[in-house]
Structure formats: structure tokens, C-alpha cells
Amino acid sequence: MNIYVGNLSFNCTEADLRSAFSAHGEVDSVRMITDRDTGRSKGFGFVEMPNASEAQAAIQALNGKELMDRELKVNEARPREDRPQRGGGGGGGRGRW
């Protein structure tokens, strides 16, 4: 199960998050989301747990709990929605036909 974890401290590492979740079961992966330009954490991430009941237990236990002086927002991740295509091009050439 993929779990969304929000309101993370900017100092929180993937190892910190893995430690918090592994107290509730097996953790497959941890991914912190960072700004692609600065490399700085955006304050949220995702934890993948293979066992659904352990994942639900982790969500119940950690949602609202403090980690590094921040109250975590933890819930099942929603599938990523496709972003609309940005209209580009604009090529407003004024050529003659």
C-alpha cells in the first residue's frame, strides 16, 4: 500500500521516515519529494508497505503524531492524476498564405 505522509519537517530524512513506519511493519520503500531546482524537501513524501493491515495500523498510529516537532498528516495515497497538457507553441507567425 502506498501511504502519503505530509507536513514533514524540512530536516526529516528518508531514514527518519523509514524508522517511524518500520515500527508498525515492513517498509518496501520511502520517497521524499524534493524541489527539482533547489533539491530542498517539499515537506511530504510516500512510504510503500507491502502488507495492507500493517499499513493501516501505521496510518492509524502515525496520523496526527509529532515527528521532529511537526504533526504528521498520514493517509492512503491517492493515485496520481494526469496533469493537463500545457498548450504550448503559440507560434503566432503572420506569414502570408
N, C-alpha and C positions, 0 to 999 in steps of 0.2 A: 504494500500500500504506500502511495506517495503522500507525504504529510507536509503541509505548508507551515512554516514557522516564521512569524512576523514579530516586529518590534524588538529586534535583536540589537544589542549594543554594537556599536561600530568596532569595538575591541574584541568581540566574540570571534573565535576561530572555529573551523570545521571540527577540530579536535574537542573543543568545549561542547559543541552541539552533539557530537557523537557520544561523548561521555554522559551527557544528560539523558539521551534517549536509550543508550545501551543498558541503563539501569532497569529498563522495562522490557527488554528483549533484544533479539538480533537486529543489527543495523546493517543493511546492504551498502548504502552509500549516503553521503552528506554533501550537499552542494550549496555553498554560499553564493548569493548573487551579487556581482560587483559591477560598478560603473565601467563601461568598456574604455572610456577615455582616461579616467583617473586611477582605476584599479581599486577604488575605495568601496567598501561594503555598502550596499543599498539598504541594509537593515532587515533583510529577510533571506530565507533560504528554504531548502527542501531536504527532507530526510526520507529515505526509502527503507521500509521494513517489510520483510517477506511474509511475516505471519500477521494476518488481519486482526486477530484478537489481541496480540501484543501491541500492535499499532494503535488499536482503540484504547487500550489501557494507557499507553504513553500519552495519547491526546488528552484523555481524562485527567491524568496526573499532572501534566505539564501546562495545560492551558490556564493562564492566569498566574502561574508560578513566576517568581522572580529569578532571573539569571543575569548576573552582572548588573544589578540594580535596574533592570528593565522587566516589566511584566509581559511575559510571552503571550502571543496570540497563536494558538496551535489548533489546526483543523485539517480535515482531509483535503488534499489539494484538488482543485477542480481542473478538468482537462484544459489545456491551453487553447484559447480561441484563436482562430486565424485572424491576423490583423488585416484590415482592408488594404488593398493595394493603393499606394500613393500615386495619384496621377502625375506623371512627370512629362517630360518632353516639352511641352509648351511651345514648341518650335514656331512661333508666330511669324514665320517668314512672309514677306509681302511680295513674293515673286509674281511675275505675270504668267497667265495661263494662255 
